[in-house]
Amino acid sequence: VVLLNWLKKEGESVKRGDPLCEVQTDKAVAEVESVAQGVLLKQVIEVETEITVGTVIAYVGEPGEVVA
């Protein structure tokens, strides 16, 4: 699975179910939805990076919260 494109930017509000990014598998392109609500604090994975299922790709939290 390859992360193709971020659909939300750091600092943007995110609702549960909002599409965060697009990923490409060997068969299709799909959107990855947020499992949390808040603000997109940090994108951990860069575009065109290969990832595996279960990899943390981003952090969503409260406004002003800091991710190390």
C-alpha positions as a Markdown table, in Angstrom:
| # | Residue | x | y | z |
|---|---|---|---|---|
| 1 | Val | 0.0 | 0.0 | 0.0 |
| 2 | Val | 1.3 | 3.4 | -1.0 |
| 3 | Leu | 0.1 | 6.8 | 0.5 |
| 4 | Leu | -0.7 | 8.8 | -2.7 |
| 5 | Asn | -2.1 | 12.1 | -1.4 |
| 6 | Trp | -3.1 | 13.8 | 1.8 |
| 7 | Leu | -6.7 | 15.2 | 1.7 |
| 8 | Lys | -6.5 | 17.1 | 5.0 |
| 9 | Lys | -3.7 | 19.5 | 6.1 |
| 10 | Glu | -2.1 | 19.7 | 9.5 |
| 11 | Gly | -4.2 | 22.1 | 11.6 |
| 12 | Glu | -7.5 | 21.3 | 9.8 |
| 13 | Ser | -10.6 | 20.1 | 11.7 |
| 14 | Val | -11.4 | 16.4 | 11.2 |
| 15 | Lys | -14.6 | 14.6 | 12.0 |
| 16 | Arg | -14.8 | 10.8 | 12.5 |
| 17 | Gly | -15.3 | 9.3 | 9.0 |
| 18 | Asp | -13.7 | 12.2 | 7.1 |
| 19 | Pro | -11.3 | 11.1 | 4.4 |
| 20 | Leu | -7.7 | 11.9 | 5.5 |
| 21 | Cys | -5.7 | 10.5 | 2.6 |
| 22 | Glu | -5.7 | 8.3 | -0.5 |
| 23 | Val | -3.8 | 5.1 | -0.7 |
| 24 | Gln | -3.1 | 2.8 | -3.6 |
| 25 | Thr | -3.1 | -1.0 | -3.4 |
| 26 | Asp | -2.2 | -3.4 | -6.2 |
| 27 | Lys | -5.9 | -3.3 | -7.3 |
| 28 | Ala | -7.4 | 0.1 | -6.4 |
| 29 | Val | -7.1 | 3.6 | -5.0 |
| 30 | Ala | -9.0 | 4.1 | -1.8 |
| 31 | Glu | -9.6 | 6.8 | 0.8 |
| 32 | Val | -8.5 | 6.3 | 4.4 |
| 33 | Glu | -11.0 | 7.7 | 6.9 |
| 34 | Ser | -10.3 | 9.3 | 10.3 |
| 35 | Val | -11.2 | 7.1 | 13.3 |
| 36 | Ala | -11.1 | 10.2 | 15.6 |
| 37 | Gln | -12.5 | 13.7 | 15.8 |
| 38 | Gly | -10.5 | 16.9 | 16.5 |
| 39 | Val | -7.6 | 18.6 | 14.6 |
| 40 | Leu | -5.1 | 16.9 | 12.4 |
| 41 | Leu | -2.0 | 17.5 | 14.5 |
| 42 | Lys | 0.6 | 15.7 | 12.5 |
| 43 | Gln | 1.0 | 13.8 | 9.3 |
| 44 | Val | 3.5 | 11.0 | 10.1 |
| 45 | Ile | 3.9 | 9.5 | 6.7 |
| 46 | Glu | 5.0 | 11.4 | 3.5 |
| 47 | Val | 3.3 | 11.1 | 0.1 |
| 48 | Glu | 4.6 | 8.2 | -2.0 |
| 49 | Thr | 5.7 | 6.2 | 1.1 |
| 50 | Glu | 4.9 | 2.5 | 1.2 |
| 51 | Ile | 3.0 | 1.5 | 4.4 |
| 52 | Thr | 1.6 | -1.7 | 5.9 |
| 53 | Val | -1.9 | -2.1 | 7.4 |
| 54 | Gly | -1.8 | -0.9 | 11.0 |
| 55 | Thr | 0.9 | 1.8 | 10.5 |
| 56 | Val | 0.2 | 5.1 | 12.3 |
| 57 | Ile | -0.1 | 7.7 | 9.5 |
| 58 | Ala | -1.3 | 10.7 | 11.5 |
| 59 | Tyr | -2.3 | 12.1 | 14.9 |
| 60 | Val | -5.7 | 13.7 | 15.5 |
| 61 | Gly | -6.2 | 15.5 | 18.8 |
| 62 | Glu | -7.3 | 18.7 | 20.5 |
| 63 | Pro | -6.4 | 22.1 | 19.2 |
| 64 | Gly | -3.0 | 23.2 | 20.7 |
| 65 | Glu | -2.0 | 19.7 | 21.7 |
| 66 | Val | 1.6 | 18.9 | 20.9 |
| 67 | Val | 2.8 | 15.6 | 19.3 |
| 68 | Ala | 6.5 | 14.8 | 19.7 |
